[in-house]
């Protein structure tokens, strides 16, 4: 994922998850590594992926399905980015 898309996705996630919820995902999905910077980068990407594509709401929808149903507000694919 490129940095621009990741930033847009994180902004969308922040509108739907609390900071504490996202931090818990990062903590839970951290894979211990010798390089602390790489460990954090991987944990953030793992949390981003999980928040968008894995976790489901009460209706059984993922966050990315919700984003798509809203016609991708804030994403680079819309004319109002």
N, C-alpha and C positions, 0 to 999 in steps of 0.2 A: 504494500500500500504506500502511496506517496504521502508526503507530509501534508500537502494541502487537503487531500481527502480525509486523512486521519483527523486533522483539525476540525473539519466540518462535522465529521461523525462524532467527535468528542463533544462539540457544542450541542449537537442534537441529544446525545446521551445525557448531558448535564441538565437539559430541560425535563428529563423524565426520571432520572435517578438522583438521589441526594448524593452529596459528596461522600458521606459516610458509606453509602451502599457501594459506590464505585471503588472507594478505598478498600473495602472488604473484598471485593472481587480481585483487586490487584494483589492484596495480601494472600488470598486463597490460591491464586493462580501463579504465584511466584515460584519459579524453578531455581533452586540454589545454583549459583555459578561463581567462578573465581573472579570474574569481572563484574563489579557492582553496577557499573553503567549499563552493561549489556543485560544484566539480570533485571534491572528496572525497565529498560526498553521492551524486553520480551514480556514482562509481566503486564505492562500497559497495553501492548498489542493483544495479549491473551484476554485481558479484561474487556477491551474494546470489542473484540470478536464475540466473546461470550454475551456481553450486554446486548449486542445487535442481533446476533444470529442464533443463540442457544436458549437464553431465558425467554419464557413465555409468560404473558399476563393471564389474568383470570379467564379471558375468552380464548386462550390458546394461541394467541398471536405473538410473534416476536416483535421486537422494537423496529427492526428493519421493515417488517410488513406494515407496521403503523406508519413509518416514514414514507414508504412507497404509496400507501393509500392517501397520504396528504400531498402527494405529487412532489416529494423530495424538497420541502422548503429548506433553503439555506445551502443546498448542495450545488456543486458546479454544473449540474445538468439542467438547472433552471435558469431562466433569464433574470431572475431577481436574486442572484447570489450575493 
